Amino acid sequence: MKSGSAAELQTLILSVIELGFPIVGIVSDGQHSIRLAFERLRPDVPYQYCQYH
């Protein structure tokens, strides 16, 4: 996705979580909606900005 609201991203992320895949860390370009979606779903998982961005 090039863009999407936090709510839309949460739906996608939740489907991965429900499949049983562990999320042990998050790396993104710092897009606010991505960060917000993960803060709501997995506030305990470490977040890092991509070193390239």
Residue frames as qw, qx, qy, qz and C-alpha x, y, z in Angstrom:
[[0.000, 0.887, 0.461, 0.000, 0.00, 0.00, 0.00],
 [0.387, 0.414, -0.033, 0.823, 1.29, 3.43, -0.86],
 [0.187, -0.273, 0.299, -0.895, -1.12, 4.99, 1.60],
 [0.530, -0.412, -0.711, -0.208, -3.95, 4.10, 3.91],
 [0.417, -0.687, 0.147, -0.577, -5.54, 5.17, 7.11],
 [0.125, -0.382, 0.827, -0.393, -4.56, 3.65, 10.45],
 [0.729, 0.062, 0.451, -0.511, -7.92, 1.85, 10.58],
 [0.827, 0.462, -0.220, -0.232, -7.39, 0.28, 7.13],
 [0.363, 0.550, -0.724, 0.204, -3.88, -0.80, 8.08],
 [0.428, -0.289, 0.697, -0.498, -5.10, -2.26, 11.36],
 [0.882, 0.201, 0.159, -0.396, -7.45, -4.54, 9.42],
 [0.730, 0.523, -0.440, 0.016, -4.57, -5.83, 7.31],
 [0.093, 0.518, -0.741, 0.416, -2.23, -6.23, 10.26],
 [0.640, -0.189, 0.512, -0.540, -4.88, -7.97, 12.35],
 [0.923, 0.267, -0.100, -0.257, -5.38, -10.59, 9.64],
 [0.544, 0.503, -0.624, 0.248, -1.65, -11.44, 9.85],
 [0.228, -0.395, 0.676, -0.579, -1.79, -11.61, 13.65],
 [0.812, -0.015, 0.270, -0.517, -4.83, -13.90, 13.49],
 [0.842, 0.370, -0.384, -0.081, -2.89, -16.30, 11.24],
 [0.879, -0.451, 0.005, 0.152, -0.52, -16.78, 14.15],
 [0.651, 0.461, -0.150, 0.584, 2.52, -15.03, 12.76],
 [0.513, -0.650, -0.251, 0.502, 4.51, -13.42, 15.56],
 [0.288, 0.853, 0.007, 0.436, 5.39, -9.77, 15.20],
 [0.742, -0.403, -0.209, 0.492, 8.61, -9.20, 17.08],
 [0.284, -0.457, 0.079, 0.839, 9.57, -5.83, 15.61],
 [0.424, 0.808, 0.409, -0.009, 8.33, -3.18, 13.22],
 [0.360, -0.309, 0.291, 0.831, 10.34, -1.20, 10.67],
 [0.379, 0.763, 0.508, 0.126, 8.74, 1.45, 8.50],
 [0.405, 0.424, 0.116, 0.802, 9.47, 4.76, 6.81],
 [0.121, -0.185, -0.428, 0.876, 7.77, 6.61, 9.65],
 [0.276, -0.369, -0.499, -0.734, 4.39, 7.03, 7.99],
 [0.307, -0.236, 0.463, -0.798, 2.11, 8.21, 10.79],
 [0.820, -0.053, -0.090, -0.563, -0.76, 5.83, 9.96],
 [0.770, 0.160, -0.610, 0.098, 1.55, 2.79, 10.08],
 [0.210, 0.238, -0.661, 0.680, 2.95, 3.79, 13.43],
 [0.492, -0.165, 0.263, -0.813, -0.51, 4.54, 14.83],
 [0.854, 0.006, -0.352, -0.384, -1.93, 1.22, 13.63],
 [0.684, 0.114, -0.656, 0.298, 0.81, -0.75, 15.35],
 [0.019, -0.259, 0.533, -0.805, 0.63, 1.36, 18.52],
 [0.676, -0.145, 0.086, -0.718, -3.05, 0.43, 18.80],
 [0.922, 0.054, -0.313, -0.224, -2.60, -3.27, 17.99],
 [0.888, -0.076, -0.266, 0.368, 0.82, -4.10, 19.43],
 [0.103, -0.954, 0.149, -0.241, 2.05, -1.31, 21.72],
 [0.735, -0.570, 0.353, 0.104, 4.57, -3.70, 23.30],
 [0.849, 0.266, 0.256, 0.378, 6.41, -4.43, 20.02],
 [0.368, -0.545, 0.182, 0.731, 9.56, -2.35, 19.31],
 [0.512, 0.814, 0.274, 0.023, 9.31, 0.15, 16.47],
 [0.479, -0.429, 0.312, 0.699, 12.18, 1.46, 14.35],
 [0.445, 0.790, -0.067, -0.416, 12.47, 3.82, 11.43],
 [0.890, 0.353, 0.138, 0.253, 13.97, 2.39, 8.27],
 [0.541, -0.511, 0.203, 0.636, 17.66, 3.29, 8.08],
 [0.407, 0.285, 0.522, 0.694, 17.25, 4.19, 4.41],
 [0.052, -0.814, -0.421, -0.396, 14.53, 6.77, 5.09]]
